Amino acid sequence: MTILTYYEFLLDRNLSHSPESYKKYRKYYQRLYQRKRRREHKEITLLLHPDNHIRLRAGAIKHNQSLSRFIESSALAYLDQKYITPDKNIVASILQKVSLMYSYIQQLLHEGNTDSDNQTIKRSFDILLKLEHQLEQLLTHPDSLETVIYKTLHAYPNYYQTLTKLLKAYDHQNQIN
């Protein structure tokens, strides 16, 4: 259903322009607008303890978002097992600088350099490509704690014994208390 303009409304209802007809149009417009809005967007009312409201408001300010947008993005990031970055502009700036370094190395490759220089530049280029990908991944979708522990233990097997001892000592301490 389309919402009529004020003049279409007057013509459709055979009304003349008056303050009373304008009030009728505003009621008509608000009713249809709210109906359309409820159909297209779902609304949730959330009651918060004042302390939690303060914490959420601080998080929203830190992330440069409105409170409702922050709650929505945080909940969706949690469901997708992702993180929201505090300042997307800074992340974009870092990625842009890495991209500029990438372009600079490409330019060096195309300039007439010796073979050893080209080999060094190519290695630097490959390292930079990997760095750019890892940086983007780290800033937009950092690993969960479980993944970090798994990767660390996989890379350094001797840490496994140390971690096991620490966890056993922690369990023992909790059993005493």
Secondary structure as the mmCIF struct_conf table of DSSP 4:
data_model
#
loop_
_struct_conf.conf_type_id
_struct_conf.id
_struct_conf.beg_label_comp_id
_struct_conf.beg_label_asym_id
_struct_conf.beg_label_seq_id
_struct_conf.end_label_comp_id
_struct_conf.end_label_asym_id
_struct_conf.end_label_seq_id
HELX_LH_PP_P HELX_LH_PP_P1 THR A 2 THR A 5
HELX_RH_AL_P HELX_RH_AL_P1 TYR A 6 ARG A 13
TURN_TY1_P TURN_TY1_P1 ASN A 14 ASN A 14
BEND BEND1 HIS A 17 SER A 18
HELX_RH_AL_P HELX_RH_AL_P2 PRO A 19 GLU A 40
BEND BEND2 HIS A 41 HIS A 41
HELX_RH_AL_P HELX_RH_AL_P3 PRO A 50 LYS A 62
TURN_TY1_P TURN_TY1_P2 HIS A 63 ASN A 64
HELX_RH_AL_P HELX_RH_AL_P4 LEU A 67 LEU A 79
TURN_TY1_P TURN_TY1_P3 ASP A 80 GLN A 81
BEND BEND3 PRO A 86 PRO A 86
HELX_RH_AL_P HELX_RH_AL_P5 LYS A 88 HIS A 110
BEND BEND4 GLU A 111 GLU A 111
HELX_RH_AL_P HELX_RH_AL_P6 ASP A 115 THR A 140
BEND BEND5 HIS A 141 HIS A 141
HELX_LH_PP_P HELX_LH_PP_P2 PRO A 142 SER A 144
HELX_RH_AL_P HELX_RH_AL_P7 LEU A 145 ALA A 155
TURN_TY1_P TURN_TY1_P4 PRO A 157 PRO A 157
HELX_RH_AL_P HELX_RH_AL_P8 ASN A 158 ILE A 176
#
